Amino acid sequence: MIGTQIHLGTHEGRGAAGLMEDGRLIDVLIDADDDIPVPGTVFRAICDRPVKGQGGMILKLGGGLTGWHRNAKGLAPGQALLVQVTGHAEPGKAVPVTDRVLFKSRLCIVTPGAPGLNVARSLTDDEERDRLLEIAHDVLPEARGETGVILRTAAQGADADALAEDLATTWAAAMTVLGDEGTGAERLLDGPDAQTLAWRDWPDAPVNDDWGPVADALDALRTPEVRIGAVTLWIEPTRALTAVDVNTPDGGAGGLRANLAAAKELPRQLRLRGIGGQVVVDLAPTSKKDRKAVESAFRHAFRADSVETSFIGWTPLGHVELTRRRERRPLTDLL
């Protein structure tokens, strides 16, 4: 298979989507078989208690769920608060949420608290920006006050009718949630399922229902071992962190080549495996003078990744430390 393709299917009866590029699996999304809230889910939460020393607030989300809001400033126990899930919660921990709620679709984002009609900065053609804004003004003349809209990069070249429908649907969903007048903790809007998320955030590409290529690629993700030619990575998650071991049969310059290859492949492996949190990479032996090249390779590779990842630095033992946002559940939970 040449080019980019989106594969839709099911995994053990659950919805799933895979993104392949030239026959290689780039990303995969699989629905869970439980009711744990996914990122994007919106709750009417009730403030429970502040956490001294951390500046955050524990929230009641309803249904026995607990939320964690990092900023307790101006909040009081018993107060109702509209929040949105931002990431995956580890077992036994509160669900991370924010009060900066966004309503995303493929072509637009409705932004409560950020008024105005705007176009993504990546769209630089003035004529196209004017066209998109004209459509948005026609569809949403009421988009004033405290709620605004951003037209996403994917809106470039979009059919006027398709954009108008996307804007109207997303705005209506936002207004329904924002107009809620309930009082208790309650889930108000589910986050996107796997196939909806693929439609929303993946690039425009041919779609087919042949799940076989994705299923074959998933088999390779059941093992911690990853082969890149003569280089081998061992990716082993623990409760505290994920350890990555880089091995090569070659010494000397072979160590540098192995580490550069590991830096290039690691974002894809962590994304496919749904790994977040702290990641420690035990590199192949290489000289200290090559650290700048290795660090540059890691930074460049993760800059293009869809999941926010920070290069923290080097440990005294010469390991690389990364921190990665927990946007997804581990793939091991879903297979």
PyMOL commands that set and color helices and strands:
alter all, ss='L'
color gray80, all
select helices_A, chain A and resi 126-139+153-155+160-178+194-201+212-220+253-273+288-303+331-333
alter helices_A, ss='H'
color red, helices_A
select strands_A, chain A and resi 4-11+14-21+24-30+42-51+56-62+65-69+80-85+95-98+103-104+108-112+116-119+147-151+186-189+207-208+225-228+231-237+242-247+277-282+309-314+320-324
alter strands_A, ss='S'
color yellow, strands_A
deselect
rebuild
show_as cartoon
